[in-house]
Amino acid sequence: MPRLYMGVLFFIGLSGGVMASSLSLPSATSLAGNWLIEHDKKNCVVTLSHTSLPQANGYQFAKVGDNCADIVVPETVAWRPEPDGIAFLNADGATLMFFSGYEPHFRLDDNAKGIFILSKK
């Protein structure tokens, strides 16, 4: 019985080590630039800057044009890269919108509003 127990522990240790992985955090510089958000046959261009916005624990964010009102949460002032996507933030650093995925396309699935696609221009 002790041999079987040790064998199971050994197997679990090996499989856990093989399955473990970590996602890398993309740099703000690599993601900086103009991005297109598409939602419900509408689109909006936003600029993700690599200029730090410390109070929001992120980087400067800007909407380009007036057509973003129905797409981007109005309180969005910053953004930050995450290992599995991009977060849009308010002035206090709280996440308002989270786009998951990897460059060049990120996706936000909102149960109430539908799907938003974020892609680099």
N, C-alpha and C positions, 0 to 999 in steps of 0.2 A: 504493500500500500504506500509506504513512503516514497518508493521509486516512481510510482505513477504520479503522485502529487508533485514531485520534483520535475518530472517530465512535462506536466501540464504547465507549471510555472515557467519552465524554460521556453516552452512553445509560446506562451503568452508574451513573455519578454521579447522573443524574437519577432513575433508578428507585430507587436506594438512599435518596435523600433523601425520596422519596415514601413508601417502605415503612417508613421509620424512625418509630417511635412510642415513647412512654414511658408507663408506667402511673403514676398518681398514688398516693401513699401516704395512705390514709385516716388520720385522727387517732384517737387512743385515745378521745378524748371522743365522737367520732361513733359509735364502735362499743361504747362502754361500756353495760352494762345486763345484763339476764337473757337468756340464749340457751338454746334447746332443742336437744339433740343426740338424734337418732333413729338407732337401729341395731338391726337384727334384731328388730323388733316391741317393742323396749324404748326408753325415753327417759329423759333425764336433764336437769336444769336446772343451768346453770352461770352464774356472775356474772363478767363481765369488767369490771374496775374501771379507772378512768383514773388511779389512784394508782400512781406509779412504783415499781418494784422494781429498783433499780440493779444489784444483784449478779447478777440474772438477765437484765439488759438487756431488761426488759419491764415489764409492769404486773401488778398483783395479780389473782389468779384464785381463785375459790372454787367448790366443788361445793355444790349445794343439795340436801340430802336424801341418803339412803343408796343410792339406786338408780343411782349413778354408777360403782360399783365395777367393773362388767363393761363399761363403755363408755369411761371416761376412764383413760388411763395413770396409775397411782397416784402417780407422782413429779411430776405436773404441779403447779406452784406459780405459774406466771406465763403470760402470753400477750403477743403483740405483733402489730400489724398488719404486713402485708407488701403490696407493690404488687399481688400477685395472690392474696391470701388472708389467712388468720389462722393463726398458729403458736402451739401450746401448748408451753410450755417447762419444763425442770427448773430446779433452783436455780442451776445453772451457766450457764443460757441456751441449752442445747442443745435443738433442736427434737425433741419427742417425737411430736407429731401435727401434720399440716399440712392445713388445709382450704382448697382452692382455690375460686376463684370470686369473686363480688361480692355485696354486700348486696342482697337480704335472705337469700339462700341460698348456703351454702358446702358443699363436698363433699370427703370424704376417701375415696379408693378404696384399700382395703387388700387385697392379694392373698390373705392368709390369713384375714382376718376379715370381709371384705365392705365394704359401703358405709355410711358415716356421713354424716348430713346435719345441718348446723348452721344454725339459723335464729333470727333475733331474735324474742323474745316480745313 
